[in-house]
Amino acid sequence: MNLNHLMKGIVRRLVIKLGILLHELEPSIAKATLPDFANKPNNLVIDRPRRIINSKHVHVGDDVYLGPGSMITAIESYPDKGLHPPENLVVNSYTPNILIGNRVNSTGSLIIAALNKIEIGDDVIFASNVFISDGQHGNQDIGLAYKYQPMQKLSPIAIGRGCWVGQNVLILSGVTIGEMSIIGANSLVTKDLPPRCIAFGNPARIVKLWDENKNSWRDVKADD
């Protein structure tokens, strides 16, 4: 065995051991590098990679787990300098508020963008790639790139206790989802949904409601 081959073997073993060590340390690193929030939650885990902007406007409950790729942003002004807006463009200010309840779980890639208020109740579970925003990009000036236009349709969002939000769901401004409801995968939620319903589609529509008398789900016809 020549020296070069021996060194390659040693380096390979060291890299493997370092990778294992970093993997074991990752939960501690993720916890130690969390920003300060509006409160001091217990047992909070937000896996890396992640992006959290203006955490002082974010209140998080206890025993929350958000998987990797999540972005939580409380937008204080728009457009911000990161977008490189034209000179003399009006910058609007906002007072955002994000409230995440106790025992909320997300598989990963949860995006929450608030200019107004977004409230998530206790025990809500999100599948991957869920997008929640209480405002939308403006489109009133066809000569100005949309990313620079004032945000519009600002209205609070509320997701009730115990809801289950499926893969690739978008929840837009002004929506209230009642407690214990289920939103099917790939749905676009543009209107309020009552408690204890199952809804899906683009736009999402109710397909089942919980029948308290029969203690079971009942189908909802399109013309109901």
Phi, psi and omega in degrees: 000122181280166184297321181298316179295320179297316180296320178299321179294319180295315180299318180299316179295321179295319179297318179297315180296320178295318178298318179296318180297315179296322178297320180290328182275346187305314178302320179291320178296315180300318180290318184292336184260009176294144177283173174280132178259182180293340177226187179240087183289151176263141174056046178268131176233122171232105186295152173271154357288153182205165175218122181232120185242130180058055183297344179296343178261010185244123176252123184240135179283183180276155174058040179265137174232123175239124184288177186296153178086009182280150177225122177239115183229123174260110191272112180273332180209153179204138355286147181267173185296333181297340179272353181056058182290158177299155178296149177068011175284135180293130177253123181266144180255150183222162176238079186285157179211122178240125181239116180245125186285184179286146172059031174282137181233144174221133178298318179161166178056041173276127178244121177236118180234115185238131167250339183242267180207131174233123182237126180243123184286174179298148169064023174281142177238132179245133167284189184285155170063045176264134182240127181229122180216134182263019175206165180226154176296140177288160179214032186271345182240103185289349179267352183247131179309138186300330182293343179263348186284152181303143176293148183225173179056040178288124181198140185297154175240139176225129176243119189287167182306137169076008182291157176237116183249120189281182183298137172063033179273140174246129178240118187260174189300148175081006185267136169242126177250120183293161186297151175060029177264160180238129177248118184292160182301148175065026182265152174244112184263113184244348182225162179301147175234140184284169175297151171055052176233163170243126183222146173201167177118180179228097359283160182296136175229154182285130177244340177214149173230149179281127179264108182295326182290318182268351180056046180201168177281141174239144180290147176246121179283157183301329183264008178289000000 
